[in-house]
């Protein structure tokens, strides 16, 4: 088996992680901006959360075409454009005085910029690491999940002294300048033999979209995205409603502290569960991780009056959620091949956009209609456990039949994924 040069691919991974880190704040620091922006613009939370949904919808719904552009023109050019647009979106959003202006700058431009970088880096990694897809995509996605840890407290500090406009402007310039420097080191992965990349047929996006397995994975990722994005987008609101606004834990405000811990666990879970899935199987890992989030969400709701548990369980919730960004791309590429990996993942990544709508304005509307966050949490918890069961009871047997059929069709030896509990598949 041939595979990309070991030293160079780890350099590419480090550069990819750096790019992901620099475009993570628009999504993961949004909760800090909801309260000052609703006051500054004189709008409701549900109206404001449309901004967040636009960001994620554009980031995800354009990703198939962005993936095609990355495959055609190369990751260095497209990632350079992506980081520049991401930085510009914050600089321009700082000047927004109306909701449509915020929708266009923070939402539309931010979604375009972050989407190019995200799908480009993930597609880049599955091609550079055909033998360690779970670990590599997990490490790359960890940059996106944990990157905002570097900015959460600095942004909160600047907002406290100079306001949200100054914070957005300063960090927008930082994101663009640093990202342009990092992106210049990105290189295409060398072509490798088909057996090194995938033992399955390399399906194009149009072929992949005709398979039931893809749409099952799409539905599962949409449900899991909804659960995490509800917390990401609404945390500032339900922290206040749960009586945690202004409460200190270890001498620090609850919300910034929880967000910082969340960034650590959200980042750590991606390579960890990616590495685990390389060894025990993708679906088995999904069962464990998704079940963990459902359990953590249940405990979080039941103990919401305790500031310390509120902070600690928020971290456990994200530890059970962030791994979707390593498990789903690696599972997808294992199933449909690496030749069109970037564009294929772009199609699946649209599920994140669906989740942003359900977890953003729809969740805000449900809270507004019922006057409580309990129904919102109940729906989210149900989605967590349902997706865990789908992974092991439906996706696993479907993929086993698919891989067995592909093996017979190609008549080549297949390096099978480990089974549970035995480490072999017996089609």
Secondary structure by P-SEA (a helix, b strand, c coil): cccccaaaaaaaaaaaaaaaaaacccccccccaaaaaaaaacccccccaaaaaaaaaaaccaaaaaaaaaaaccaaaaaaaaaaaaaaaaaaaaacccaaaaaaaccaaaaaaaaaaaaaaaaaaaaaccccaaaaaaaaaaaaaccccccaaaaaaaaacccaaaaaaaaaaaaaaaaaaaacccccccccccccccccccccaaaaaacaaaaaaaaaaaaaaaaaaaaaacaaaaaaaacccccccccccaaaaaaaaaaaaaaaaaaaaaaaaacccaaaaaaaaaaaaaaaaaaaaaacccaaaaaaaaaaaaaaccaaaaaaaaaaaacccccaaaaaaaaaaaaaaaaaaaacaaaaaaaaaaccaaaaaaaaaaaaaaaaaaacccaaaaaaaaaaaaaaaaccccccccccccccccc
